[in-house]
Amino acid sequence: MARTIMHIDMNAFFAAVEQQSNPALRGLPVAVTGSQQRTIILTCSYEARAYGVKTGMTLYEARQKCPQLQLVAANNRLYTHVSSQIIKIFQDYTPLVEVFSVDEAFLDVSGSLGIFGSAQRIAYLIKSRIKARLGLTCSVGVAPNKLLAKLASDMQKPDGLTFIYPDKISALLEELPIGEICGIGRKTEQKLNRMGISTCGQLGRYSVPKLKAQFGIVGERLALMGQGVDTAPVLSPEQEAEVKTVGHSMTLRRDIESREDIARFLLQLAEMVGRRARRYGVTGRTVTLTIRYADFSSFSRQQLQAAEICRSEEIYRAALKILDSLFLTQPVRLLGVRLSNLQRRDRQLLLLPEERRQQQLTESLDQANDQYGEFAVMSGSLLQVKGKGSHVISPAWRPEGIRNVKMS
């Protein structure tokens, strides 16, 4: 059965929300930052982009491009509130809404065409309602699958509407650079280039056995991507796939070097990761520590645990053990902790009194923090670092909370 899939991408979302919230910023080059003291550009308005300002630039680089750039610290609560309103608009047209990130979503409107008449009408209705209610614009891509809908939404920005029809797919992909396809990262692109593959047409025709020899089971998926084939369904929150990893990272306001300083931030990260793991009802066997140095070089080290864990202190001890095995050569700029190799948590009754006490304590702390907010109740060690973490919304944000899934 033919499907009609939409990918809706809000245009310069954080910056546009700030401009709507503060009329004095409208028409000006605006950049949203993670922190007023030390950060990079998270996103910027189209007025700023006209000067060459880009996401990921340092503040120094951005000001070199645009001296009159207006800097605004990110307001996560505002963005998530506005995003939730947008999602509710989407859900008026189909129950099959998959939130891809805080500012984009996939919609399967196949079953809604008989109600609203056409995909074009649904797209215009959504765009006009978002504009009228929130003052924001979005770009919409419509195609037979998620892969192509995502591609289409990038073709006309801002405020675009692009259709990719089944009979036009082959011609479109023939000369399309492989890096334009969502899911093909820079390293994969470089490896494919070394194999003589630079366009989707070439990728789609390439020998599948040779691709599998280089990329494993992913090789077959790459060949299908080159052909514009994607059978993945649009999943509503109730249908979403199992969590594969749970993680969090933070860019620090200043470089740190001492083990004591690093350990305090690892404790905070471990608590974030542990709370999410318990919320999802999962335990994990592998803990990964990621470190980025002051010169932006980074690396990760992981350790397999003897048993499944989800308690914050267990994750912290594992991360600390990895840290103690390392010889750090520079001050640290970023820290990340991730729990993987997951499985559903066993809720059987614990036999040892101490284990039951620890479980009850953890559940009580989680309930208190669920009710009063993150770190409302915390270890005394965290008091010195409360509120000094990342100001960046996770790319895996969901209305019901952050969901970190492993992505290549």
N, C-alpha and C positions, 0 to 999 in steps of 0.2 A: 504493500500500500504506500502510495506517495505521501511524503510528509511535507509540511510547510513549517520551517523553523525560523525564528527570528533571533538575532543577537542585537541587544540594545546596549549601547555604550554611551554613558553620559559624557558630555564634552567638558574637558578641563574641570572636572567635578568639584574638587576641593576649592579651587580658585573661584569658580562660578558661584558656589554657595556663599563664599566670603563676600563676593561682590553684591549678591542679593541681600545678604544680611547687613551690609554696610554700604549704603548708596554712594558714599564718598569715594569708594574704590571703583565704581563703575566707569568703564572706559579707560582705566589706567592699567599700566603693566603691573601685575600682581604676581607674587610668588609665595607659595605656602611652604613653610619650613617646619622641621620637626622640633626645633628648639631655637630660642633666640640667641643662645650662647654659641652653640657649635652644632652644625648640621649640614645637610645638603638640601637642594631644592627638591621637594616632593612632587610638586606639580606647579604649573604656572598658567596664567591666563593667555588667551590668544594674542592680546596686546603685547605681552612679554615675549611670546614666541616669535613675534615679528622682528624682535631685536636679536634673535638667536639664543635666547635663554631656553634651557632644556632641563628636563627632569634628570636628577643625578649630579648636576653641577654643584660645585662648592659656592658659597656665598660670594667669595672673592671673584670667581670666574663669572658669576651671574652679573655682579655689579660692573665688571669690566665691559660686559656686553651692553648693559642697560643701567647707567648710573642713577636714573630716577626710579628704579625698581622699588615697589612697595612690598615690604616683607610682612607676612602675617603668620603667627604661630598656629600650627594645626589645632583645630577644635574637634576632636574625635566625637564627642557627644553630639555636636551639631550635625556632623556628617552622617553619623549612623541614624539619627532621627530623620533627616531628610531622605536617606536611602530607604528607610522603612516605609515612608510615605509613597515613594516611587514604586516599591514592590507591591504595595496595596493596589496601586493603579494597574500594574501588570495583571494582578490576580483577578481584576474585573473582566478580563478578556480570555483568560484560560487558567485552569488550576495547575497546569504544567509549567511552572516557573522555577528555573534552576538558577539561583544566585551564584554567579561566577566570581564576583568580587564586590567590594563595596559600591562600585560604580558601573557594574555591567551584569547582564543576566541573559540567559537563553529562555525563549518561550516556544513551546510547541502549540501552534494555533491551528493545527490540522482539523481538530474537531470544532473549531469556532467559526470556520468559514461560512457554514450554513446560517449562522446566527447573525454575523456582521457583514456578510456579503463577499469580502475579499481580504487578502492579506494587506493590500495597499490601504484599504479603509481602516483596518485595525491599526496599522502603523501610524496613519495620520491622526486617528483618534487619540492614541497614546501620546504622540508628540505634542498635540495641541493641549491635552489635559495637563501634561507636565509643565508646559510653557505657561499656561494660564494660572495654574495653582502655585507653582514654585518659581516661575521666571527662569527656568533652565532649559537648555537644548540638549538633544541627544542625536546620535547617529544610529540608524537602523539598517541592518543587513538581513535580507530574506533569501533563503536558499533551501534546498532539499535536506540539508543536514547541518549539524552544529559546526563542523569544520569550515564549510563554505559560508555559512551565515556569519561567522566570526571574521572571515576574510572580507566579506562584503561590507560589513559595518566600518571597516578601516578605509574603504575606498573613497568615501566622500565625507570629509570632516571640515568644519563642524556642521551640524544640523542636516546631515545627509540621509538619503533613503536609497538603497541600492538593492536591486534584485539580481540574483544569479539563477538563470533558468536551466533546467536539465540539459537542453540541447546546446547550451553555450559553454558547458563546463570544460570540455576538451580543448576548445579554442582558447579559453581564458587561461588554462593551466599550462599550455604548451610552452610559453616563454616566461612564465611567472617565476621569479627567483625563489628558490626553496626556502630562503629565510623569511619570506612573507607568510608562510604557513604557520599557524599557531601550533606549538608542540615541537618544532624543529629549532633547538637552541643554537647558540653560536658554535659550540664545540662540535655538535652533530653536523652543522652546516659545513664547517671546515673539513671534517672527516669525509663528508660526501664530496666536497670540492676536490679533495685529493684523489677521489675515485673517478673524477671526470664528470660529476653530476652537479650541475649548477641551476637547472630549471626543474620545475615540477613534471614537465613532459618527459624529461630524461629519467627522472626518478621513477615515474610510473611505468616506464618501459624496461627498467633495469632488471637484471636477473635476480629473482627473489632468493634463490640459494646463495648467491654471492652477498646479498645484503644481510642475510641471516648469519653468514660466516663472519661478517664484520660487526654486526650489531646484536646478534642473538635473536631471540624471539621478536624483538622490536623491529627487525629487518622487514618482516612481512607487513607490519603496520606501516612502516615508512613507504613501502610500495603502494599500499592502498591510499595513503595520504597524497602521494604524487598523482593518483588517479582521481582525487576528489571524493573518495569513498569513505564514509563514516557512518557506522550503524549505531553508534552510542545514543541511547535515548536521553531526552530531557527529563531530569529527575526532580520531582518536587522534594521539599525538605523531608517528607516522610519516606521517600524512596531512595534517598541519597546513599551512595556506596559506603561501605565500611571505612572508618578511619584507618589509615595506614601508618601514619606517624603523628605524634603530638609534640610540638616544639615551640619555642619562643626565643627571640634574640633581641638585644638592645644595643644601640650605639650610645656610648658613654659620653657625658658632657666634657670630660677631660680624659686624657690618656692616664692609665694607671699601671703600676709596676709591681707593687708589693702583693705577696700571697694573701695577706689579710684583706686588702681591698678587693682583690679578685674574688676571694671566697665569699665575701658579703653579697656581691652581685650574683654569684652562682646560687646562693641560697634563695635569693629573690626569684631567679629564673626557675629553679627547681620547684618552688612553690607554685608558680604559674603553670608549669608543665604538669605537676602532680594534680592540681585542681582540675585541669581539663581532662586528664586521663580518668580521674574518678568520675567526672561528670559524664563522660562517654561510656563508662563502665568497662574500661579496658585496663590490662596490665601489659608490661613490656619486658623484654629480656635484654635489649640493647640500649645503652645510653651513649649519646654522641655529644662531644664538646667541640664547639667551633670557636676559633679565635681569629680576630682580624687585628693585624698590627697597625701602628701609626702610619706606615707607608702604604696602607690599604691591601697589602698581601695577606692572605688568609689560608687557614688549613683546618681540618677536622680530624679528630681521633675518637674512636669508639671502643667500647668495652662490653663484652657479653657477660651478663649477670648469671649467677648460679641458679636463680629462681626468678619468676615473674615479679615485678615490683610496680607500685603505683603511688606509694606514700612519698611525700615530698622529701622527707629526710633521707630516704633510701636513694632517691634520684640525686640528691645533693651529695651524699657520700660517694656515689659512683663518679659524679662529675669531678669531685675534689680529688679522687684517686687518679683520674686521668690527668688532672692538672699537675699533681705531684710527680707524674712520670715524665713531664715535659721540661725542657730547658728553654725558657723564653729568651729570645734575643733582642726584643724591642718592647717598648711600652704597648699596652693593649688598648685598642680603640673600640672593639666590638666583642661581645660575648654571646654565645648561643648554646642552648641545651635542648636536646631532642631525645624523646623516648620512642623506640621503634620495635619491630619484631613483636607486634601486638597480638593479643587474643582477648576474648571476652573474659571479664573478671569472674572468678569462682566465688560465689556468695555463700559457700558452705560455712557452718558454724566453726569458729576457731576454738581449739581445745585448750590452749595454754592461757591462763589468766592475763599474763602480760600482753599477749597478742590481742586478746579481746579488749583490754584497756586501751591499747594503742589505736585500734580500729574505732572504738567509741570516741576517743579524743579527736581523731582525724575527722570523723563524721560531724562531730559537734562544731569544730572549727569551720568546716565547709558550709554547714548550715548558717552559721553566724555571718560568714563572708558573703554567702548568697543573699542574705537578707539585708545586710548593711553596706555591702560593697567590698571590692577587692582589697585585701590587707586591712580590713577593719579590725580583725583579730589576727595577730601574727607573732612570730618568734621575736624576742627582744633584739636579736641580732639584726633584724630587718629594719628597726626603727631608724637607723642611720642612713638607709638607702631608699626609704619609702618615697615614691614620687619622683625618683631620679632616673627612671628608666627610659625606654623608648617612647617617643611621642607619635609613632607611626602605626596606623591601623594595619593589622595583618592583611595580606592579600586574600587570605582565606576567611575573611569576616563573613559571618552570617547573622541574620536578625536575631537568632537564638543564641548567638555567641560565636567565638572564633573557632574555626575548624581547620586545623592544619593538616593538609593531606600532602603526601609525598608527590612532588612534581619534578620532572626532569627538566 
